[in-house]
């Protein structure tokens, strides 16, 4: 059993209140805004390419030389850019096809009802 003095109880209560306040407050970023700053697409692509580069360097540098990491990074960036543009084009194509199918499905139902 602990012997708590009134002073130790008040210090404990103050620390509990402080910790509860810290837990309940939203985190602040350097700009003072509570929303975390999202990385841009270019930054995310560069980070992923850097990670791929490190993996390639650690796995393949003994067999293929020290430049394999640099080559893997530039290749990863170009492949990711091409992939993004292809996905963007495919999204447009898919939207057109879906719209055409919906238009045909709707017009065929209205013709059948008449």
PyMOL commands that set and color helices and strands:
alter all, ss='L'
color gray80, all
select helices_A, chain A and resi 6-24+41-64+68-113
alter helices_A, ss='H'
color red, helices_A
deselect
rebuild
show_as cartoon
